[in-house]
Amino acid sequence: MDLDLLLQRCRERDELAWEALVRQFQSRVYGIACHYLGSAEDARDLAQDVFIRIYNNLNSCPNAQVFLPWVIRITRNASVDHIRRAKVRPPASDIPAEVAHSLAAQGVNPEEQCALNSRRKLIHRALQQLSALNREVILLKEIQGLALEQIASLLEVPLGTIKSRSNRARLELAEKVLALERGGAAGGVS
């Protein structure tokens, strides 16, 4: 279904259209939240809050062309707010051992899953070593697929800065990944 039509039906409070919209964008919202928060559970909770915000503010998004950047902006802002609030709250307690043992692992091939998880952790560790702006540029461009113009608008940074940051961020990320693969600490040239 066309996104403009889907948005119109959602504005008319069509529940099936809303469900379709959530399904279409839930993994993207969750992925962004997970990158910012680093916790799958927090990202799931935040994604629910983001969709409530989207639902309540659908009329402020004019059309499908700006919908994705609008959703990303809401998710990013909610993630940043969550991080700020978390800094002033004490950490939650751990899961009791008896509950943790009952959680079943999901995956078809444990070896492949382990290799994939190892690679993701390596890239995540490398991403954490980037500057905040470089990390956001990588997240928005390479992972979320936004155009440079959309990123510049979202971050309120000149397009030329985003273009040069995009190239520098990719090079810096590659250097960090290689350094981590070799067993180096921070590695690379900044």
Buried (B, 14 or more C-beta within 10 A) or exposed (E): EEBEEBBBBBBEEBEEBBEBBBEEBBEBBBBBBBBBBEBEEBBBBBBBBBBEBBBEEBEEBEEBEEBBBBBBBBBBEBBEEBEEEBEEEEEEEEEEEEEEEEEEEEEEEEEEEEEEEEEEEBBEEBBEBBEEBBBBBBBBBEBBEBEBEBBBBBBEBEEEEBBEBBEBBBEBBEBBBEBBEEEEEEBBEE
